[in-house]
Each structure stands twice: as C-alpha cells, then as structure tokens.
C-alpha cells in the first residue's frame, strides 16, 4: 500500500465539492469523511441496507471515487454492518488526522 502524503490526507479529510456530496436515503447530506463516520454510527439497519446490499455499496463507491481513499473503500467492502463500517471510518480518520 503506498504511503499517504500529508496533502493527500488533508484532501481526504476535507469537504467534497457541493456537486459530489453523498445524499442518504433518509435525507442526510454528507460532505466529508467525518460526517460519513457519524452517519454510519447513527443510522438504522434499514438505511444501511438501502445503501449497502448485494447489488451495490454506495459508501464504498463514494469513498473510492469522490474522497479518493482506496484503503478506506476496501475496508468498507469488508464491513458487514454499519457499526463495523463506522469503526473503519473512525479508525481511518484518526490515522489521516495524524498525517494531515
């Protein structure tokens, strides 16, 4: 895994442009990785299942394509529920904050 540079960490931690925000099916709008972690920690099983199921993984796609964090995207693919996903986001946030 390539090392994350300081400027890359800062970019991953920052807000995404308005046109790339994540719109949850419950109406929440997520603009950065921190908000994703909070949302994952507080959403219902039903909301999580809407965004993560056999057909799709919206959070992984957003993290990979918009936030540009392949490591976190791969970790999110392995999460089987929203609590695991939230934990992985929080762990990644802590690491990136140390770098940024």
BELLIN-V538328 format. One record per pair of residues at least 6 apart in sequence whose ideal C-beta (glycine too) atoms are under 6 Angstrom apart, sorted by the first residue. I is the first residue (numbers start at 1). J is the second residue. If there is no record, write none. Layout:
i=[I	I]
j=[J	J]
//
This chain:
i=[4	6	9	9	9	10	12	12	12	13	13	15	15	16	16	20	21	21	22	22	23	25	26	28	30	30	33	33	36	37	37	37	37	40	40	40	40	41	43	48	51	59	60	60	60	63	63	63	64	72	75	76	79	79]
j=[99	99	96	99	100	100	67	69	96	96	100	31	32	31	66	66	29	31	30	62	29	50	47	39	36	39	67	93	89	86	89	90	93	82	85	86	89	86	82	82	58	76	73	76	77	69	72	73	73	92	88	85	85	88]
//
